[in-house]
């Protein structure tokens, strides 16, 4: 039986005092990041990791534009192309890994994709002599890693990123255009409702790349088929109009420097340097460069980090912040059909900037945050609480309409499903089910809302007609999670990974996220919950073990180039990594602790995990982020707020449930 309290003979009043102090410290650090900018209400911005991949592609875009003899002044930009190029190359040279390659972040292992992009830009800028040792080391790494075939193999049937990489290299003169798969940009001229039917070779969010890269490849190496060649020639201008239509006003496609750069270099590479899309994209790139000459993978995750922070702090969120956060979040909900994906109104994106796109991870996060904020607002009258009911209900309907036939939830578009980043995924499905459960709780109200939901889910009693679609959605989602659970009890997420894990997977993250959904639905006694909890407890770091991915001691792996050393085995006991034998991180440990808190049989694991987190607070390393995030096409990133957010959530819940053995009073759950 699951008990909301934790009693254990090894847990003392001193431990409780340390826990409360540690949580207070993390809470204060997280709240310090809630700031007011540009006249907006205070909210969280965070900071995404700087990126060698973004820097290489942004510099390449500027290099290709500069080949036309244009300067930044010709585009009305307050910048200097030569300075941007030089500083970008210098940053890349300073952040090359010892093996000659580059990873996506400064804390990432080298990979073939980013290394080929960085290596090529030195050639494109005609700077190989100045950076001869950098270029030589990179060339050796690329040869040993397998070159072009390795890039193609890394992404398989998904052309979303392999074709842009090779296009980037072709523009540098390092790859023949004939080695690049032609993209059918003419298909973008069809009505969007047909996109999922025609099975585009790129994921749903990569339409700009399909158009621009498809056109530059067609320009340099037209197809031998005369009918296809004529068709593509006729489609050039119509598809460019589509590209103009989906570009946000600030020029940044999805707020992403790589996608924006690929579009820019491709259009400029076929002579369209004066095209409006190029002009706006250059403005975005010049405005998003950082002071050290690098570019981040995306501008920010402001909406995502704000909702995660609200949901982590819950009752401990200061009352003074709640009205402003409520107003700000409501202002981020899309009220019109989105021009990029044609998504209906009602969803939220990851950012408050115009390049965002509503999706099925940020939307449930916003719903949960708004429902949490609503709890402190009087429910009577037509005040703020009443104003929240319509936006959250609209969001739930938006979310349900996105659900796939298999019962799972995709990220952006329903029914695509053939490529990895368009399919249903356990982490997003779990998040959607948590939002559905919270919404149903407001419909029923009272302390028995979870029990009422279970009755509706598993018993054949009448359901109010207006709730039937939501109940059906929950049932379908749970069936998807049951089917997608691995035989060992774990679930693998789509948008998070671990660079030391098998196939870059992070089952610890996915399993913890799904268990939180089962917790919120009151289903922790279900067999799949029990299996998942046993698996998650089994991978906790105890003694030195071998990594399943490398077969090496996990304490020996590349140290970040600009951060503190990785803790050794003596500091690892009690923590979690992405899988068994992988060094622990704050993010993964916090998620595992929170997911296992309700399980009495795993409380020794939980207490060890809590102590591990407390130690990280006390030694000052609690805020050190790890590259566990996947951006589009499996590009790594880390976010400075993730460790604080995840640790705050775990420690807050633990502080509400952990008691010394001598204490018998029940402490209310957080």
N, C-alpha and C positions, 0 to 999 in steps of 0.2 A: 504494500500500500504506500502511495506517495504522500509524504508528510511535508507541509510547507516549512517546517522548522528543521534545522540541522543540529543534532547533538552528536558529539563525538568525544571520546575520552582524551583524544590528543588535542582538542581545541580548548583554549583557556581564555580567561578574561583579558589577558595581555594580548592574545591573538585578535580578539574582538576590537580592542582599542587600536591596534595597528591597522586593522581593516578599515575602521571608521576614519582614521587619520589619512590612510592612503586614498580612500574614496573622496574625502574632502579635498585633497590635493588635486586629484584628477578632475573632479568637478570644477574646481576653480580654474584650472588650466584650460578646460574646454570652454567655460563661460568667457574666459578672456579673449577667445577668438570670435565671439559674437559681437560684431562691430557694425557701426553705421558708416556707410559710404555713399557718396553721390546723392545725398539727400534722402536716401531710402531708409526704411526702418532697419534697426539692427538685425542682422542675421549672420549666418556662417558662410564664409567664402572658401576657406581651405586654400591649399596650394598644391597643385599637381607637380609631380616630378618633372624636372627638365629632361629633355630627350635627345639622344644622339640621332635617332631616326627623324624626329621633327626638324632638328637643326640641319641635317644633311639635305632633306627634301626642300626646306625653305630656301637654303642657300642655292640649291640647284635651280629653283624657280626664278630667283633673281638673276642668276648667271645667264640663263637662257633668254630672259627679257633683255638683259644688258647687251647680248650679242647683236641686237638690232640697232645698237648705237644710242639707245635711249638712256636717260638719267632719271633719277627719282623726281627731279624737278619737272620733267616733261609730263609726269602723272599728277602733279600738284601735291607731291608728298614731301613732308618735312623730314627727309632722311637722305642718306648717301649710300647708293648701291655698293660702291667699292668698300666702304667701311663695314657694311653689314656682311659682305662676303668674307672679308679678311678676318673679322672678329669671329664669325661662325667657324671658319676653318681652324683658327687658333684654338677655339674651344674644343673642337673635335680632336685636335692633335693632343691637347692636354688631358683628354678623357678616354684615350685609347687604352684598352685592357692590355695586360702584359703578354697575352697570347697573340696580340696583333689585331684582334677583333674589337667590335663594339657591341654592347648590349643596348636594349631599348632605354634603360635608365642607367644612372651612374652606380647603381647597386645591382645591376643585372649581369648575368653571364653573357659572354659573346654569343652571337648567333649569325648565321649566314646572311639573313635578310638585311639587318641593319649594317653589317660590315660591308656588303656590296654597295649599299647606298652611300655610306660615308666614303669608301674608297673611290667611287665614281666621281664624287663632287670635286675632289682634288684634281682629277683629270679634266673635268669640265671647266674648272676655273684656271686651268693651265698653271697649277701651283705644285706640280709633282717634284720639281727640282728643289724648291724651298722646303718642302716637307718630304724629302726623299726617304728618310728612315720610316716615317709613318706609313707612307704609301707602300714601301717594300714589305713591311711587316704585315700590312693588310692583305697584300697580294698573296703572301705565303699562307695566311689563314684561309683565304678564299679557296685556294687550290687544295689545301688539305681537307677542307670541309665539303668539297664536292662541286663548287661553282654553280653554274646555271641549273644542272639537273637536281642539285640539292634544294634550290629554291622552289622549283616546280614540285618536287616530291613533298616538301614541307606543307604545302597547302592543298595538294591533291586536285580534286575537281573544282574547288573553289578558286576562281580566277581573280577574286577581289583584290588580292595583294600581290600575287606572283607576277601578274601582267604589269601593274604599275612599277614594280621594282625593275623589271627588265626594260621597261620603257625609259625609266630614269637612267639606266645604264646605257641604253642606246643613244640617248641624247648626249651622253658623255663620250660617245664613240667607242664604247667597250663591248657592245652587244650588237649583232646584226639584226636588222628589223625582221628578217625572215624567221628568226628564232622566237618571235613574240606571237602568241596566239591572238588573232584578230578578234576584237570584240564587236558584236552586232549592234552598234550604236543606233542603227536605223529602227530597232525595236522600241526605242524610247519615244518614237513618234506615235505609237499606238496609244489608245486610251489606257489609263493606269489600271483599270479594272482587269485588263488582260495580262498584266505583268506576271502574276503568279501562274497563269495558264501556259504562257510561252516558255517558262523555266529559264529565266535569264541566268547567264553564267557567273553573275556576281550577286552578292546579297542585297537585300532590299534597300539598304541605306547608301549603297555605292553607285546610284544612278549617275551622279556627276562624273565619276571616274569612267563609267561605261561610255558616256558620250565623248568626253574630251580625249581619253586615251584611245578609244576606238577610232576617233577621227585622225589623231596624229599618226597612228599606225597605218591607217588607210592612205594618208597623205604620202608617207614614205614608201610603203609597199602595198599598193592596191592588189586586190584579189585577182587571180587569173580568170575567174569566172566573169564573162562580160555582163551577164544579167545582174549578178550581185553587185558588180562594180557600178553599173548604171543606177541601181537602186540606192546604193550608198551615196553616190554623188548627189542624187535628188534629195537625200535625207539630211545632208549637211546643215543647211539653213534651218529647216524645221527643228532638228534636234538641238541646235544652238539656241533657238528660242525657248525650248524646254529648259535648257541649262540656265538661261537668264531668269526664267520664271521661278525656279527652285532655289536660286541663290538668295540668301538673306541680305538685308540692306547693308550690313557691315562687311559683307564680302566673304565671310568665313563659313564654308560648308561644314555644318555640324560643329562649328567652333573649333574644328580640328585643323592644325597646321599641315599635317601630312596630306589629307584629302584635298585641302585648298591648294597646296603646293603642286600636287600631281595634276590638278586641273590647269593651273597656271602654266606650268612648264610644257604641258601638252599643247595648249592653244598657242602659246608663244612659239613652240617648236614647229608649228605649221604656218607661222607668219602672222598670227592674229594678235599681235602685241597691243593693238589699240582697241581690241574688243572690250565692251563694257564689263564683261565677266572678269577679264584680266585686270582691268583697272581697279575694280572693287576688291578683288582678291589680293592684289599688291598692297592696297591700303590696309587690309586685315593683317597681312604678314608683317608689314612695317610697324603696325601698332601693337603687335603681340610679342615682339622680340623682347627678351629679358635683358637686364643691365649687363649681364656677363657675356652677351652675344649669342645665347642659346634660345631655343624655342621649347615650350612645353608641348605635351601630346594633345592637350585641349586647353581652352582658356580657363575654365573652372567648373567645378561640380557643385555650385552654390546651392541649388535646390536640393540635391541629393544629400549633401552634408548637413544642411539645415534640418531636413526631416529626420535624418538619422540621429542628430543631436537631440532634437525634441523627444524622440521616442526613447533615447537612451536615458535622459534625465527625468522624464515624466513628472512626478510630483515635486521633484527638486528643481524644476525650472522656475526661476523667480517670477513672481506675479507681474512685476513691472515689465517684463519682456513679452508677456503673452499677447496683449492686444496688438502690438506692433508686428509680432511674428504671424499672428492670424491674418492681419491685413495684407502683409507681404506675400504669404503663401497663397491666399485667395487671388492675389494679383498675378500669380504665375500660371494659373489654370488657363488652358487654351479655350477660347470662346468661339473660334471659327475653324472651319475645315483647314487643316494644315496644308500649305502648298507643296511641301516636299513629299509627304507620304500619303496625302489625302486622308489623314486620320480625322475622324469626327471630333467635334468639340468635347471637352470634358477631361482630357488627360493632362499630365504634367511631364516636362522634360527634366533633364539632370541639371540644367543651368537656367538662369534668368535672362540670358543673352539671346539675341534673335536667331542664332544658329542652332538652337536646341530643337529637338523633335520629341513629341510625346511618346512615352513608352510604358510598358507593363511592369517595370520595376520601380520607377520613380512615382508613378501614379498611386500604387498601393501605399508607398512610403508617405506620400502627402496625405492620403486618406487617414492613415493611422495617426499622423501628426496632428491633423485638424481635429480628429475625434478626441485626442489627448488634450489639446488646447480647449476644446469645448467643455471638458469636464469642470473647468473652473469658471464657466460663464453661466449665469442664471438662465434656466431654460424657459422661463415665462416670458410672455410678450413677443414682440417682433424685433428683438435686439440681435446682438451678434450670434447667439446660439441658433436662433431661427435662420439667420443668414447662412449658417454653415450647412444646414440640412440639405438644401438643394445642391450646392457644389459637390458634397460628398456622395449624395445619391446619384448625381449625374456621372461622377467618376466611377462609381461601382458599375453602373450600366455600361459605361465605356469599356471598362475592364472586361466584363462578361462577354461583350460583343467581340472581343479579341480572341477568346478561347478557341483553341484548335479542336479538330474532331477527336484527336487522341486524348482530350481532356486536359492537356497541359497548356501553358500560356507561352507564346513567343514574345520576343522583345518589342517588335514594331508592327508587324503586319500578319494578319491571320492567313493561314493557308499556304504560305510559301514553302517552308519546311524542308526543301531538298538540300540546302547548304547549312553547315553547322550553326552559323550565327543567325539563322532564321527559324530554327527548330524550337519546339517546346523544350523547356528546361526545368529541372527540379527546383533550382534556387528561385527563379522568377515565379513559378507556380506556387511555391510555398509562401512567397510574399503576398501574392494575390489572395490566397486562401486566408491568410491572417487578416487582410483588409476586409474580406467578405465576412469573416467571423465577427470582427469588431463592429461592422455595420449591422449585422443581424442582432448583436447584443444591444444596440441602441433601439432596434425595433421591438425587442421583447422587454428590455430593461430589467432591473432587479438583480439580486445576487445569484439567481438560478439561470442566468442567460446562457451560460455554457451548457448546462444540462438540457435546457430547452432546445438548443441547437442540436445536441446529440440525439435527442428524441426525434426531431424532425429528420435528421440524417438517416437514422438506422431503424426507425419504427414507421409503420404504415398509417400514422394518424393524419387527419386532414391538415393541409398546409394552406395558409392564406394565399389566395390566388396571386397577389402581387409579389409574394415572396418565393413562389414556386421556381421561377428562373434562377434565383440566387441559390436555392437549395440544390437544384439540379447541377448548377455550376460547381458547387462544393463537392457534390458526390463524384462528378466527373474528374475534378481535380485530384481528389483523394485516390481514385482508381489509377490515375496516371502516376501518382507518386508510388503507389504499391507496385505497379509494373516496372517503374524505372529504378527501383531499389536494387542494388547489386546483391549477389548471393551472400556476401560477407556482411551485409547490413548497411552499407554506406550509400550515399548519393553523391554524384559528381556534378558540380555547378558549371554553368556556361561562362559566366563573366568574371570568375576568379580562378587563379591557378597557383602553382608553386613550381618555381624553376628547377627544383631538385626532384620533383615528383615524376612518376611514370607518365610519359606523354604530357608533361607539364600540368597534370591534373592536381586538384586540391580537394580530395574527398572529405577532409576534415571540415573545411568551410561549408561544403554542400550539405553534409550530414547535420551539422549544427543548425544551419538555417531551416532545414526541413523539420528537425525536432522542435524548433521554436513554433512552427505552425501547428504541429501535433499538440504541443503544450497549450497553445491558445484555443484549440478546439476541444481540449479536455480528452485527448485520445492517447495519453501516454501509456495506457495499459494495453494498447493494441500490439499485436506481435511485431509489426514492422518497427514500432517505436522501441520496443524492448531490444530487438536485434541491433538497431542503430545505436542505442545507448551502449550496449556491450561492446560494439566495434569501436566507438569513439573512446570509451574508457581504455580499451586495449592498446591504443596507439599512443597513450600518454608517455612522455619521455621519462624513462627511469634511469637505466644505465646506458653506457655506450652501446650503440647498435649499428647495424649496417644499413645504409640507405638502399631501398629496393631499386632505386633508379640507377645508382652508380656502383653499388657494392663497396663503397668506401666508407670510412668512418665519417659520420655526418658533422663532426666538429671541425673537419678539415675541408673547407670550401672557400672560394675566393672572397676575401674581405672587400667591402666596398671601397671604392677609390677615394671617397671624401667623407667617410663617416667613422664612427667608433668601431673598434674590433668586435667581431662576433663573439658572444659569450661561449666559453668552452663547455665541455661535458659537466664540469662541476657546477655550473650555473644553469644546467638544462633540466635537471630532475624536477618533475612536476609540471613542465610546460608541454605544449602541443605544437607540432609542425603540421604541414599539410597531409602527412601520412606517416606511417611507422618509420622510425629511424631518421626522420628529417628534422634538422635543428628547429627549436621552437621559436615562435614569434609572439609578440604581444597580441597581434590581431587574432591569430588562430587560437592561442591559449584563452583569451577572453571569450571568444565565441564558444569554445568547448565547455568552459566553466559554466557559462549561462545556460547552455543547452542541457547540461547534466545536473544542474542544481535540483530539479524536482525528484531525481531518482535516488531513493534512500540507499539502494544497494551499491551506488557508486559515489557515496559521500566521501570516502577516503580520497578518491581521485579528485573530487571537487576541492577539498581542503588543501591538497597539495598544489592544485592549480591556483587557488586563491593566494597561497603563500608565495608562489612564483611571481604572480602579478604584484603583490605587495613589495617583494624584493626589487622589482623593476622600478616601482615608484620611489623606493628609498634610495636606490643608486642613481636615479635620474634618467634611466634609459626607457622609461615608459612611453615617451613621446617619439621614440625612434621608429619610423615607418619601414615597412618591408615591401618589396615589389611583388605583391600578390594579386594585384588587379590586372584584368585583361581589358584593353580597349578594343576597338574594332579590329577584326582579323588577328586576334591573339597578340596584340602589341602590349607589352608590359608597362605598367605604371605603378607608382605608389602615391598615396595622398597623405599629407601631413596630419590630417585629423583622424584618420582611421584608427590608429592605436588609442588615441584619447577617447574617441567615441565608443569603441568596442569595450575598452577597459572600464569606462564610466558605467556602461550598461551592466556589465557583469558584476562589478564591485557594488553598485547600488542594490542590485537584487540580492547579492550575497549578504550585504549589511543588514538587509531586512529579514534574513532567514537564519543566519548562523548564530548560534548561541553556545556559550560554554556549557559543559556537561552538567555543571551544578545548577544551572538556571532552568526552571521549568515553565516560566511564563512564555506564552506564545507571542512571538513578535510578528506583526502583520507583514504579509508579503509585499515586496516592492512592486 
